[in-house]
Amino acid sequence: MSETPSKLRVSIPYSREVIMTWLLHAPRDLVWDVITQPEHIEKWWGHRDDEEVSVSMKSDFKLGNRYDLVLTVKGEKHPFRGEYLGIWSPQEVKFTQVYDIDPANPRAVTINQKLEAHDDLTEMIMKVKFESPAALDAELENGMEFGVEQSFKALDQYLKTLVTEE
């Protein structure tokens, strides 16, 4: 399997949208399972190299269904919820995501994740649309790129453990 180092590529084509791309070291069908099944998502989502992190997720991955996810970092809970808006297995999923830390001011985005197969590698293209340019700016200032890059690194590491088991 190729060991090409991955690097997060980020572009901001519109004032409310960011596109982040990452190359994963696993075939697309496996990546699809790992980004859509709660038992896998709990192993990599929100994980960072230097922090104590746990994730719990409840989801029935079907069009129109909802999901709930709680990221716990150093004992502090960060609740997320959303709805599946589109599912095109195994290449694309579209969903909402609401960071529900402040019920009076929920932070919502729409995420479209595409998977492009490249032999034994998969390129993940994640388009995130924010409610306003100010919301995008705030997330960038709060370290969104760093957090996404850390999650993608954890995803890639988790995928490598599954590939070696096959």
C-alpha positions as CSV (number, residue, x, y, z in Angstrom):
1,M,0.0,0.0,0.0
2,S,1.3,3.5,-0.9
3,E,2.5,5.6,2.0
4,T,2.2,9.0,0.4
5,P,2.0,11.5,3.2
6,S,-1.4,13.3,3.4
7,K,-1.8,17.0,3.8
8,L,-5.1,18.9,4.3
9,R,-5.8,21.1,1.3
10,V,-8.2,24.0,2.0
11,S,-10.0,26.4,-0.4
12,I,-12.7,29.0,0.1
13,P,-14.5,29.3,-3.2
14,Y,-17.4,31.4,-1.8
15,S,-17.8,33.6,1.3
16,R,-19.9,30.9,3.1
17,E,-18.2,27.7,1.9
18,V,-14.9,25.9,2.6
19,I,-13.7,22.8,0.7
20,M,-11.2,20.5,2.4
21,T,-9.5,17.6,0.7
22,W,-7.5,14.7,2.1
23,L,-5.9,11.6,0.6
24,L,-6.7,8.4,2.6
25,H,-4.7,5.2,2.4
26,A,-7.6,2.8,1.9
27,P,-10.0,1.7,-0.8
28,R,-13.2,3.7,-1.3
29,D,-15.6,1.0,-0.1
30,L,-13.8,0.7,3.2
31,V,-13.6,4.4,3.7
32,W,-17.3,4.6,3.0
33,D,-18.0,2.1,5.8
34,V,-15.7,4.0,8.2
35,I,-17.3,7.4,7.6
36,T,-20.9,6.2,7.8
37,Q,-21.1,3.6,10.5
38,P,-21.2,4.8,14.2
39,E,-19.0,2.0,15.5
40,H,-16.2,3.2,13.2
41,I,-16.9,7.0,13.5
42,E,-16.4,6.7,17.3
43,K,-12.8,5.5,16.7
44,W,-11.6,8.5,14.8
45,W,-14.0,11.5,14.7
46,G,-12.7,14.5,16.7
47,H,-9.6,12.6,17.8
48,R,-6.4,14.6,18.3
49,D,-2.8,13.5,19.0
50,D,-2.4,15.2,22.3
51,E,-5.8,15.1,23.9
52,E,-8.0,12.7,25.8
53,V,-11.0,12.2,23.5
54,S,-14.0,9.9,23.4
55,V,-17.0,9.9,21.0
56,S,-20.4,8.3,21.2
57,M,-22.8,8.3,18.3
58,K,-26.4,7.1,17.7
59,S,-27.4,6.9,14.1
60,D,-29.6,4.9,11.7
61,F,-27.8,5.8,8.4
62,K,-30.7,6.2,6.1
63,L,-32.0,9.2,4.1
64,G,-34.0,11.6,6.2
65,N,-32.9,10.0,9.5
66,R,-31.2,12.0,12.3
67,Y,-28.0,11.3,14.2
68,D,-26.6,12.4,17.6
69,L,-22.9,12.5,18.4
70,V,-21.2,13.6,21.6
71,L,-17.5,14.4,21.5
72,T,-15.9,14.5,25.0
73,V,-12.5,16.2,25.3
74,K,-10.8,16.2,28.7
75,G,-14.2,15.6,30.3
76,E,-16.0,18.4,28.5
77,K,-18.9,17.4,26.3
78,H,-19.5,18.8,22.8
79,P,-22.9,17.7,21.4
80,F,-23.6,17.5,17.7
81,R,-26.7,16.5,15.8
82,G,-27.9,16.4,12.2
83,E,-29.9,14.9,9.5
84,Y,-28.9,12.8,6.4
85,L,-30.0,14.8,3.3
86,G,-28.5,12.6,0.6
87,I,-26.8,9.2,0.4
88,W,-25.2,8.0,-2.8
89,S,-23.3,4.8,-1.7
90,P,-20.3,4.5,-1.8
91,Q,-19.3,7.9,-3.2
92,E,-21.2,10.7,-1.5
93,V,-23.1,11.7,1.6
94,K,-24.8,15.0,2.4
95,F,-25.9,15.9,5.9
96,T,-26.5,18.8,8.3
97,Q,-24.4,19.2,11.4
98,V,-25.4,21.4,14.3
99,Y,-22.9,22.1,17.1
100,D,-25.5,22.2,19.9
101,I,-23.4,23.7,22.8
102,D,-25.5,26.8,23.1
103,P,-29.2,26.0,22.5
104,A,-30.0,29.7,22.1
105,N,-27.4,30.0,19.3
106,P,-26.8,26.6,17.6
107,R,-24.1,26.6,14.9
108,A,-25.3,24.8,11.8
109,V,-23.6,23.7,8.6
110,T,-24.4,21.5,5.6
111,I,-21.6,19.1,4.8
112,N,-21.2,17.2,1.5
113,Q,-18.5,14.5,1.6
114,K,-17.4,12.9,-1.7
115,L,-15.1,10.0,-2.1
116,E,-13.0,9.5,-5.3
117,A,-11.3,6.2,-5.8
118,H,-7.6,6.2,-6.9
119,D,-6.5,2.5,-6.9
120,D,-5.8,1.7,-3.3
121,L,-6.2,5.3,-2.2
122,T,-9.3,7.4,-1.7
123,E,-9.6,11.2,-2.0
124,M,-12.1,12.7,0.4
125,I,-13.5,16.0,-0.6
126,M,-15.5,17.7,2.1
127,K,-17.5,20.8,1.2
128,V,-18.9,22.7,4.3
129,K,-21.5,25.4,3.8
130,F,-22.1,27.9,6.6
131,E,-25.1,30.0,7.4
132,S,-23.1,33.3,6.8
133,P,-19.6,34.5,6.0
134,A,-19.2,35.6,9.6
135,A,-20.0,32.0,10.8
136,L,-17.3,30.7,8.4
137,D,-14.8,33.3,9.6
138,A,-15.5,32.5,13.2
139,E,-14.9,28.7,12.7
140,L,-11.6,29.4,10.9
141,E,-10.5,31.7,13.7
142,N,-11.4,28.9,16.2
143,G,-9.1,26.4,14.6
144,M,-11.4,24.5,12.3
145,E,-8.6,23.6,9.9
146,F,-6.5,22.2,12.7
147,G,-9.4,20.1,14.1
148,V,-10.3,18.7,10.7
149,E,-6.7,17.8,9.9
150,Q,-6.3,16.0,13.3
151,S,-9.6,14.1,12.6
152,F,-8.5,13.1,9.1
153,K,-5.1,12.0,10.4
154,A,-6.9,9.8,13.0
155,L,-9.2,8.5,10.3
156,D,-6.2,7.6,8.1
157,Q,-4.5,5.8,11.0
158,Y,-7.6,3.9,11.8
159,L,-8.1,2.9,8.2
160,K,-4.5,1.6,8.1
161,T,-5.3,-0.7,11.0
162,L,-8.3,-2.1,9.1
163,V,-6.4,-2.5,5.9
164,T,-3.6,-4.5,7.6
165,E,-6.3,-6.8,9.1
166,E,-7.6,-7.8,5.7
